[in-house]
Amino acid sequence: MGFFTRKSKKEKLNEQYKKKLEQAYKMSTSNRTESDRLTAEANDILEEIKKLEETEA
């Protein structure tokens, strides 16, 4: 029955966060600057998640 359930904004942000961290990890061996940029983007997404959690509580 869960085939067509919509993802919440928090779930979408969590997926984006995980993807950015994975990309940053892969780039860390070849391009440190790009890895740092992706890590910073992941941290920005994490801050959005935290703000969202604060408003829910």
mmJSON file of the N, C-alpha and C atoms, coordinates in Angstrom:
{"data_MODEL":{"atom_site":{
"group_PDB":["ATOM","ATOM","ATOM","ATOM","ATOM","ATOM","ATOM","ATOM","ATOM","ATOM","ATOM","ATOM","ATOM","ATOM","ATOM","ATOM","ATOM","ATOM","ATOM","ATOM","ATOM","ATOM","ATOM","ATOM","ATOM","ATOM","ATOM","ATOM","ATOM","ATOM","ATOM","ATOM","ATOM","ATOM","ATOM","ATOM","ATOM","ATOM","ATOM","ATOM","ATOM","ATOM","ATOM","ATOM","ATOM","ATOM","ATOM","ATOM","ATOM","ATOM","ATOM","ATOM","ATOM","ATOM","ATOM","ATOM","ATOM","ATOM","ATOM","ATOM","ATOM","ATOM","ATOM","ATOM","ATOM","ATOM","ATOM","ATOM","ATOM","ATOM","ATOM","ATOM","ATOM","ATOM","ATOM","ATOM","ATOM","ATOM","ATOM","ATOM","ATOM","ATOM","ATOM","ATOM","ATOM","ATOM","ATOM","ATOM","ATOM","ATOM","ATOM","ATOM","ATOM","ATOM","ATOM","ATOM","ATOM","ATOM","ATOM","ATOM","ATOM","ATOM","ATOM","ATOM","ATOM","ATOM","ATOM","ATOM","ATOM","ATOM","ATOM","ATOM","ATOM","ATOM","ATOM","ATOM","ATOM","ATOM","ATOM","ATOM","ATOM","ATOM","ATOM","ATOM","ATOM","ATOM","ATOM","ATOM","ATOM","ATOM","ATOM","ATOM","ATOM","ATOM","ATOM","ATOM","ATOM","ATOM","ATOM","ATOM","ATOM","ATOM","ATOM","ATOM","ATOM","ATOM","ATOM","ATOM","ATOM","ATOM","ATOM","ATOM","ATOM","ATOM","ATOM","ATOM","ATOM","ATOM","ATOM","ATOM","ATOM","ATOM","ATOM","ATOM","ATOM","ATOM","ATOM","ATOM","ATOM","ATOM","ATOM"],
"id":[1,2,3,4,5,6,7,8,9,10,11,12,13,14,15,16,17,18,19,20,21,22,23,24,25,26,27,28,29,30,31,32,33,34,35,36,37,38,39,40,41,42,43,44,45,46,47,48,49,50,51,52,53,54,55,56,57,58,59,60,61,62,63,64,65,66,67,68,69,70,71,72,73,74,75,76,77,78,79,80,81,82,83,84,85,86,87,88,89,90,91,92,93,94,95,96,97,98,99,100,101,102,103,104,105,106,107,108,109,110,111,112,113,114,115,116,117,118,119,120,121,122,123,124,125,126,127,128,129,130,131,132,133,134,135,136,137,138,139,140,141,142,143,144,145,146,147,148,149,150,151,152,153,154,155,156,157,158,159,160,161,162,163,164,165,166,167,168,169,170,171],
"type_symbol":["N","C","C","N","C","C","N","C","C","N","C","C","N","C","C","N","C","C","N","C","C","N","C","C","N","C","C","N","C","C","N","C","C","N","C","C","N","C","C","N","C","C","N","C","C","N","C","C","N","C","C","N","C","C","N","C","C","N","C","C","N","C","C","N","C","C","N","C","C","N","C","C","N","C","C","N","C","C","N","C","C","N","C","C","N","C","C","N","C","C","N","C","C","N","C","C","N","C","C","N","C","C","N","C","C","N","C","C","N","C","C","N","C","C","N","C","C","N","C","C","N","C","C","N","C","C","N","C","C","N","C","C","N","C","C","N","C","C","N","C","C","N","C","C","N","C","C","N","C","C","N","C","C","N","C","C","N","C","C","N","C","C","N","C","C","N","C","C","N","C","C"],
"label_atom_id":["N","CA","C","N","CA","C","N","CA","C","N","CA","C","N","CA","C","N","CA","C","N","CA","C","N","CA","C","N","CA","C","N","CA","C","N","CA","C","N","CA","C","N","CA","C","N","CA","C","N","CA","C","N","CA","C","N","CA","C","N","CA","C","N","CA","C","N","CA","C","N","CA","C","N","CA","C","N","CA","C","N","CA","C","N","CA","C","N","CA","C","N","CA","C","N","CA","C","N","CA","C","N","CA","C","N","CA","C","N","CA","C","N","CA","C","N","CA","C","N","CA","C","N","CA","C","N","CA","C","N","CA","C","N","CA","C","N","CA","C","N","CA","C","N","CA","C","N","CA","C","N","CA","C","N","CA","C","N","CA","C","N","CA","C","N","CA","C","N","CA","C","N","CA","C","N","CA","C","N","CA","C","N","CA","C","N","CA","C","N","CA","C","N","CA","C","N","CA","C"],
"label_alt_id":[null,null,null,null,null,null,null,null,null,null,null,null,null,null,null,null,null,null,null,null,null,null,null,null,null,null,null,null,null,null,null,null,null,null,null,null,null,null,null,null,null,null,null,null,null,null,null,null,null,null,null,null,null,null,null,null,null,null,null,null,null,null,null,null,null,null,null,null,null,null,null,null,null,null,null,null,null,null,null,null,null,null,null,null,null,null,null,null,null,null,null,null,null,null,null,null,null,null,null,null,null,null,null,null,null,null,null,null,null,null,null,null,null,null,null,null,null,null,null,null,null,null,null,null,null,null,null,null,null,null,null,null,null,null,null,null,null,null,null,null,null,null,null,null,null,null,null,null,null,null,null,null,null,null,null,null,null,null,null,null,null,null,null,null,null,null,null,null,null,null,null],
"label_comp_id":["MET","MET","MET","GLY","GLY","GLY","PHE","PHE","PHE","PHE","PHE","PHE","THR","THR","THR","ARG","ARG","ARG","LYS","LYS","LYS","SER","SER","SER","LYS","LYS","LYS","LYS","LYS","LYS","GLU","GLU","GLU","LYS","LYS","LYS","LEU","LEU","LEU","ASN","ASN","ASN","GLU","GLU","GLU","GLN","GLN","GLN","TYR","TYR","TYR","LYS","LYS","LYS","LYS","LYS","LYS","LYS","LYS","LYS","LEU","LEU","LEU","GLU","GLU","GLU","GLN","GLN","GLN","ALA","ALA","ALA","TYR","TYR","TYR","LYS","LYS","LYS","MET","MET","MET","SER","SER","SER","THR","THR","THR","SER","SER","SER","ASN","ASN","ASN","ARG","ARG","ARG","THR","THR","THR","GLU","GLU","GLU","SER","SER","SER","ASP","ASP","ASP","ARG","ARG","ARG","LEU","LEU","LEU","THR","THR","THR","ALA","ALA","ALA","GLU","GLU","GLU","ALA","ALA","ALA","ASN","ASN","ASN","ASP","ASP","ASP","ILE","ILE","ILE","LEU","LEU","LEU","GLU","GLU","GLU","GLU","GLU","GLU","ILE","ILE","ILE","LYS","LYS","LYS","LYS","LYS","LYS","LEU","LEU","LEU","GLU","GLU","GLU","GLU","GLU","GLU","THR","THR","THR","GLU","GLU","GLU","ALA","ALA","ALA"],
"label_asym_id":["A","A","A","A","A","A","A","A","A","A","A","A","A","A","A","A","A","A","A","A","A","A","A","A","A","A","A","A","A","A","A","A","A","A","A","A","A","A","A","A","A","A","A","A","A","A","A","A","A","A","A","A","A","A","A","A","A","A","A","A","A","A","A","A","A","A","A","A","A","A","A","A","A","A","A","A","A","A","A","A","A","A","A","A","A","A","A","A","A","A","A","A","A","A","A","A","A","A","A","A","A","A","A","A","A","A","A","A","A","A","A","A","A","A","A","A","A","A","A","A","A","A","A","A","A","A","A","A","A","A","A","A","A","A","A","A","A","A","A","A","A","A","A","A","A","A","A","A","A","A","A","A","A","A","A","A","A","A","A","A","A","A","A","A","A","A","A","A","A","A","A"],
"label_entity_id":["1","1","1","1","1","1","1","1","1","1","1","1","1","1","1","1","1","1","1","1","1","1","1","1","1","1","1","1","1","1","1","1","1","1","1","1","1","1","1","1","1","1","1","1","1","1","1","1","1","1","1","1","1","1","1","1","1","1","1","1","1","1","1","1","1","1","1","1","1","1","1","1","1","1","1","1","1","1","1","1","1","1","1","1","1","1","1","1","1","1","1","1","1","1","1","1","1","1","1","1","1","1","1","1","1","1","1","1","1","1","1","1","1","1","1","1","1","1","1","1","1","1","1","1","1","1","1","1","1","1","1","1","1","1","1","1","1","1","1","1","1","1","1","1","1","1","1","1","1","1","1","1","1","1","1","1","1","1","1","1","1","1","1","1","1","1","1","1","1","1","1"],
"label_seq_id":[1,1,1,2,2,2,3,3,3,4,4,4,5,5,5,6,6,6,7,7,7,8,8,8,9,9,9,10,10,10,11,11,11,12,12,12,13,13,13,14,14,14,15,15,15,16,16,16,17,17,17,18,18,18,19,19,19,20,20,20,21,21,21,22,22,22,23,23,23,24,24,24,25,25,25,26,26,26,27,27,27,28,28,28,29,29,29,30,30,30,31,31,31,32,32,32,33,33,33,34,34,34,35,35,35,36,36,36,37,37,37,38,38,38,39,39,39,40,40,40,41,41,41,42,42,42,43,43,43,44,44,44,45,45,45,46,46,46,47,47,47,48,48,48,49,49,49,50,50,50,51,51,51,52,52,52,53,53,53,54,54,54,55,55,55,56,56,56,57,57,57],
"pdbx_PDB_ins_code":[null,null,null,null,null,null,null,null,null,null,null,null,null,null,null,null,null,null,null,null,null,null,null,null,null,null,null,null,null,null,null,null,null,null,null,null,null,null,null,null,null,null,null,null,null,null,null,null,null,null,null,null,null,null,null,null,null,null,null,null,null,null,null,null,null,null,null,null,null,null,null,null,null,null,null,null,null,null,null,null,null,null,null,null,null,null,null,null,null,null,null,null,null,null,null,null,null,null,null,null,null,null,null,null,null,null,null,null,null,null,null,null,null,null,null,null,null,null,null,null,null,null,null,null,null,null,null,null,null,null,null,null,null,null,null,null,null,null,null,null,null,null,null,null,null,null,null,null,null,null,null,null,null,null,null,null,null,null,null,null,null,null,null,null,null,null,null,null,null,null,null],
"Cartn_x":[0.804,0.0,0.849,2.122,2.974,3.615,3.106,3.735,3.593,2.492,2.224,2.22,2.837,2.892,3.907,3.584,4.497,5.523,6.7,7.751,7.611,7.867,7.814,9.054,9.012,10.152,11.387,11.169,12.28,12.926,12.118,12.649,13.443,12.936,13.644,14.985,14.977,16.218,17.227,16.748,17.644,18.3,17.536,18.101,19.152,18.849,19.807,21.082,20.92,22.063,22.962,22.366,23.138,23.866,23.178,23.798,25.004,24.854,25.956,27.153,26.891,27.997,28.694,27.921,28.512,29.379,28.869,29.622,30.9,30.788,31.959,33.014,32.577,33.515,34.237,33.492,34.1,35.091,34.747,35.618,36.839,36.801,37.892,39.219,39.189,40.441,41.019,40.163,40.666,40.637,39.647,39.507,39.047,39.979,39.681,38.803,39.003,38.213,36.749,36.501,35.127,34.51,35.292,34.826,34.411,35.206,34.885,33.599,33.42,32.209,30.971,31.066,29.942,29.634,30.669,30.474,29.766,30.135,29.489,28.008,27.715,26.325,25.549,26.178,25.535,25.245,26.168,25.956,24.816,24.68,23.563,22.228,22.19,20.983,20.677,21.716,21.526,20.927,21.365,20.81,19.319,18.944,17.536,16.729,17.287,16.612,16.407,17.429,17.323,16.253,16.204,15.186,13.787,13.648,12.374,11.94,12.883,12.578,12.159,12.778,12.43,11.008,10.603,9.258,8.211,8.585,7.65,7.413,8.428,8.322,7.533],
"Cartn_y":[-1.193,0.0,1.258,1.178,2.339,2.758,2.256,2.563,4.02,4.633,5.973,7.018,6.703,7.685,8.761,9.974,11.085,11.174,11.571,11.76,13.151,13.212,14.508,15.318,16.586,17.454,16.976,16.508,16.019,14.787,13.873,12.68,13.051,14.005,14.453,15.083,15.909,16.548,15.518,14.496,13.444,12.709,12.452,11.792,12.68,13.973,14.903,14.965,14.987,15.04,13.813,12.648,11.415,11.39,11.841,11.87,12.802,13.98,14.95,14.393,13.717,13.135,12.029,11.208,10.157,10.759,11.79,12.45,13.064,13.693,14.324,13.279,12.131,11.061,10.547,10.37,9.895,10.912,12.195,13.241,13.493,13.053,13.357,12.765,11.716,11.111,11.807,12.515,13.102,14.633,15.24,16.697,17.217,17.61,18.016,19.274,20.198,21.426,21.113,20.267,19.866,19.099,18.265,17.519,18.466,19.482,20.47,21.228,21.557,22.262,21.387,20.112,19.2,18.976,18.922,18.766,19.991,21.165,22.396,22.404,21.945,21.858,20.869,19.748,18.758,19.357,20.149,20.791,21.803,22.494,23.426,22.678,21.531,20.71,20.206,19.826,19.36,20.464,21.693,22.821,22.994,22.808,22.904,21.823,20.619,19.512,19.851,20.4,20.758,21.823,22.822,23.863,23.275,22.351,21.696,20.898,20.216,19.437,20.344,21.518,22.455,22.978,23.214,23.721,22.637,21.38,20.263,20.024,20.26,19.952,20.972],
"Cartn_z":[0.0,0.0,0.0,0.352,0.458,-0.855,-1.963,-3.242,-3.646,-3.291,-3.767,-2.664,-1.554,-0.481,-0.835,-0.517,-0.785,0.325,-0.072,0.915,1.523,2.807,3.472,3.09,3.383,3.082,3.84,5.07,5.884,5.235,4.71,4.056,2.805,2.046,0.843,1.203,2.254,2.681,3.183,3.887,4.358,3.194,2.14,0.956,0.292,0.164,-0.428,0.402,1.717,2.629,2.437,2.398,2.231,0.887,-0.177,-1.499,-1.529,-0.92,-0.899,-0.145,0.983,1.746,0.962,0.259,-0.567,-1.665,-2.321,-3.381,-2.817,-1.664,-1.05,-0.717,-0.221,0.117,-1.13,-2.21,-3.46,-4.016,-3.892,-4.434,-3.554,-2.317,-1.394,-1.844,-2.65,-3.109,-4.334,-5.091,-6.325,-6.349,-5.707,-5.784,-4.423,-3.63,-2.26,-2.198,-3.091,-3.102,-3.363,-4.341,-4.656,-3.492,-2.857,-1.693,-0.57,-0.322,0.707,0.371,-0.904,-1.334,-1.111,-1.475,-1.295,0.184,0.996,2.436,3.01,2.53,2.987,2.584,1.368,0.931,1.803,2.135,2.997,4.368,4.886,6.184,6.133,5.003,4.845,4.865,4.204,4.191,5.596,6.327,7.701,8.571,8.364,9.117,8.804,7.526,7.16,7.867,7.944,8.62,10.092,10.719,12.132,12.356,11.474,11.594,11.429,10.499,10.263,11.483,12.107,13.31,14.46,14.568,15.631,15.467,14.225,13.988,14.209,14.018,14.239,15.714,16.526,17.953,18.727],
"occupancy":[1.0,1.0,1.0,1.0,1.0,1.0,1.0,1.0,1.0,1.0,1.0,1.0,1.0,1.0,1.0,1.0,1.0,1.0,1.0,1.0,1.0,1.0,1.0,1.0,1.0,1.0,1.0,1.0,1.0,1.0,1.0,1.0,1.0,1.0,1.0,1.0,1.0,1.0,1.0,1.0,1.0,1.0,1.0,1.0,1.0,1.0,1.0,1.0,1.0,1.0,1.0,1.0,1.0,1.0,1.0,1.0,1.0,1.0,1.0,1.0,1.0,1.0,1.0,1.0,1.0,1.0,1.0,1.0,1.0,1.0,1.0,1.0,1.0,1.0,1.0,1.0,1.0,1.0,1.0,1.0,1.0,1.0,1.0,1.0,1.0,1.0,1.0,1.0,1.0,1.0,1.0,1.0,1.0,1.0,1.0,1.0,1.0,1.0,1.0,1.0,1.0,1.0,1.0,1.0,1.0,1.0,1.0,1.0,1.0,1.0,1.0,1.0,1.0,1.0,1.0,1.0,1.0,1.0,1.0,1.0,1.0,1.0,1.0,1.0,1.0,1.0,1.0,1.0,1.0,1.0,1.0,1.0,1.0,1.0,1.0,1.0,1.0,1.0,1.0,1.0,1.0,1.0,1.0,1.0,1.0,1.0,1.0,1.0,1.0,1.0,1.0,1.0,1.0,1.0,1.0,1.0,1.0,1.0,1.0,1.0,1.0,1.0,1.0,1.0,1.0,1.0,1.0,1.0,1.0,1.0,1.0],
"B_iso_or_equiv":[0.0,0.0,0.0,0.0,0.0,0.0,0.0,0.0,0.0,0.0,0.0,0.0,0.0,0.0,0.0,0.0,0.0,0.0,0.0,0.0,0.0,0.0,0.0,0.0,0.0,0.0,0.0,0.0,0.0,0.0,0.0,0.0,0.0,0.0,0.0,0.0,0.0,0.0,0.0,0.0,0.0,0.0,0.0,0.0,0.0,0.0,0.0,0.0,0.0,0.0,0.0,0.0,0.0,0.0,0.0,0.0,0.0,0.0,0.0,0.0,0.0,0.0,0.0,0.0,0.0,0.0,0.0,0.0,0.0,0.0,0.0,0.0,0.0,0.0,0.0,0.0,0.0,0.0,0.0,0.0,0.0,0.0,0.0,0.0,0.0,0.0,0.0,0.0,0.0,0.0,0.0,0.0,0.0,0.0,0.0,0.0,0.0,0.0,0.0,0.0,0.0,0.0,0.0,0.0,0.0,0.0,0.0,0.0,0.0,0.0,0.0,0.0,0.0,0.0,0.0,0.0,0.0,0.0,0.0,0.0,0.0,0.0,0.0,0.0,0.0,0.0,0.0,0.0,0.0,0.0,0.0,0.0,0.0,0.0,0.0,0.0,0.0,0.0,0.0,0.0,0.0,0.0,0.0,0.0,0.0,0.0,0.0,0.0,0.0,0.0,0.0,0.0,0.0,0.0,0.0,0.0,0.0,0.0,0.0,0.0,0.0,0.0,0.0,0.0,0.0,0.0,0.0,0.0,0.0,0.0,0.0],
"pdbx_formal_charge":[null,null,null,null,null,null,null,null,null,null,null,null,null,null,null,null,null,null,null,null,null,null,null,null,null,null,null,null,null,null,null,null,null,null,null,null,null,null,null,null,null,null,null,null,null,null,null,null,null,null,null,null,null,null,null,null,null,null,null,null,null,null,null,null,null,null,null,null,null,null,null,null,null,null,null,null,null,null,null,null,null,null,null,null,null,null,null,null,null,null,null,null,null,null,null,null,null,null,null,null,null,null,null,null,null,null,null,null,null,null,null,null,null,null,null,null,null,null,null,null,null,null,null,null,null,null,null,null,null,null,null,null,null,null,null,null,null,null,null,null,null,null,null,null,null,null,null,null,null,null,null,null,null,null,null,null,null,null,null,null,null,null,null,null,null,null,null,null,null,null,null],
"auth_seq_id":[1,1,1,2,2,2,3,3,3,4,4,4,5,5,5,6,6,6,7,7,7,8,8,8,9,9,9,10,10,10,11,11,11,12,12,12,13,13,13,14,14,14,15,15,15,16,16,16,17,17,17,18,18,18,19,19,19,20,20,20,21,21,21,22,22,22,23,23,23,24,24,24,25,25,25,26,26,26,27,27,27,28,28,28,29,29,29,30,30,30,31,31,31,32,32,32,33,33,33,34,34,34,35,35,35,36,36,36,37,37,37,38,38,38,39,39,39,40,40,40,41,41,41,42,42,42,43,43,43,44,44,44,45,45,45,46,46,46,47,47,47,48,48,48,49,49,49,50,50,50,51,51,51,52,52,52,53,53,53,54,54,54,55,55,55,56,56,56,57,57,57],
"auth_comp_id":["MET","MET","MET","GLY","GLY","GLY","PHE","PHE","PHE","PHE","PHE","PHE","THR","THR","THR","ARG","ARG","ARG","LYS","LYS","LYS","SER","SER","SER","LYS","LYS","LYS","LYS","LYS","LYS","GLU","GLU","GLU","LYS","LYS","LYS","LEU","LEU","LEU","ASN","ASN","ASN","GLU","GLU","GLU","GLN","GLN","GLN","TYR","TYR","TYR","LYS","LYS","LYS","LYS","LYS","LYS","LYS","LYS","LYS","LEU","LEU","LEU","GLU","GLU","GLU","GLN","GLN","GLN","ALA","ALA","ALA","TYR","TYR","TYR","LYS","LYS","LYS","MET","MET","MET","SER","SER","SER","THR","THR","THR","SER","SER","SER","ASN","ASN","ASN","ARG","ARG","ARG","THR","THR","THR","GLU","GLU","GLU","SER","SER","SER","ASP","ASP","ASP","ARG","ARG","ARG","LEU","LEU","LEU","THR","THR","THR","ALA","ALA","ALA","GLU","GLU","GLU","ALA","ALA","ALA","ASN","ASN","ASN","ASP","ASP","ASP","ILE","ILE","ILE","LEU","LEU","LEU","GLU","GLU","GLU","GLU","GLU","GLU","ILE","ILE","ILE","LYS","LYS","LYS","LYS","LYS","LYS","LEU","LEU","LEU","GLU","GLU","GLU","GLU","GLU","GLU","THR","THR","THR","GLU","GLU","GLU","ALA","ALA","ALA"],
"auth_asym_id":["A","A","A","A","A","A","A","A","A","A","A","A","A","A","A","A","A","A","A","A","A","A","A","A","A","A","A","A","A","A","A","A","A","A","A","A","A","A","A","A","A","A","A","A","A","A","A","A","A","A","A","A","A","A","A","A","A","A","A","A","A","A","A","A","A","A","A","A","A","A","A","A","A","A","A","A","A","A","A","A","A","A","A","A","A","A","A","A","A","A","A","A","A","A","A","A","A","A","A","A","A","A","A","A","A","A","A","A","A","A","A","A","A","A","A","A","A","A","A","A","A","A","A","A","A","A","A","A","A","A","A","A","A","A","A","A","A","A","A","A","A","A","A","A","A","A","A","A","A","A","A","A","A","A","A","A","A","A","A","A","A","A","A","A","A","A","A","A","A","A","A"],
"auth_atom_id":["N","CA","C","N","CA","C","N","CA","C","N","CA","C","N","CA","C","N","CA","C","N","CA","C","N","CA","C","N","CA","C","N","CA","C","N","CA","C","N","CA","C","N","CA","C","N","CA","C","N","CA","C","N","CA","C","N","CA","C","N","CA","C","N","CA","C","N","CA","C","N","CA","C","N","CA","C","N","CA","C","N","CA","C","N","CA","C","N","CA","C","N","CA","C","N","CA","C","N","CA","C","N","CA","C","N","CA","C","N","CA","C","N","CA","C","N","CA","C","N","CA","C","N","CA","C","N","CA","C","N","CA","C","N","CA","C","N","CA","C","N","CA","C","N","CA","C","N","CA","C","N","CA","C","N","CA","C","N","CA","C","N","CA","C","N","CA","C","N","CA","C","N","CA","C","N","CA","C","N","CA","C","N","CA","C","N","CA","C","N","CA","C","N","CA","C","N","CA","C"],
"pdbx_PDB_model_num":[1,1,1,1,1,1,1,1,1,1,1,1,1,1,1,1,1,1,1,1,1,1,1,1,1,1,1,1,1,1,1,1,1,1,1,1,1,1,1,1,1,1,1,1,1,1,1,1,1,1,1,1,1,1,1,1,1,1,1,1,1,1,1,1,1,1,1,1,1,1,1,1,1,1,1,1,1,1,1,1,1,1,1,1,1,1,1,1,1,1,1,1,1,1,1,1,1,1,1,1,1,1,1,1,1,1,1,1,1,1,1,1,1,1,1,1,1,1,1,1,1,1,1,1,1,1,1,1,1,1,1,1,1,1,1,1,1,1,1,1,1,1,1,1,1,1,1,1,1,1,1,1,1,1,1,1,1,1,1,1,1,1,1,1,1,1,1,1,1,1,1]
}}}
